[in-house]
Amino acid sequence: MGTQRTLAEIELPAPERKTIDMEGRIVKDGVRKALRERQAALTDLAHAVQELNKVIDRAEGLLLR
């Protein structure tokens, strides 16, 4: 590795040498994580919309009585 640097009294190890392959993997992992989180959010949103539609239908039924 290399020498350590001090930032705000905290010892930090020297950064590892970066390679294009390593950076590519980091980007790929980040994109995968973002897509998983996006899909989960869309799934939750679709479920919430379905539940909201059910509640609206029940409310309309009560108003029409």
Stockholm file with secondary structure:
# STOCKHOLM 1.0

chainA/1-65         MGTQRTLAEIELPAPERKTIDMEGRIVKDGVRKALRERQAALTDLAHAVQELNKVIDRAEGLLLR
#=GR chainA/1-65 SS CCCCEEETTEEECCCCCCCHHHHHHHHHHHHHHHHHHHHHHHHHHHHHHHHHHHHHHHHHHHHTC
#=GC SS_cons        CCCCEEETTEEECCCCCCCHHHHHHHHHHHHHHHHHHHHHHHHHHHHHHHHHHHHHHHHHHHHTC
//
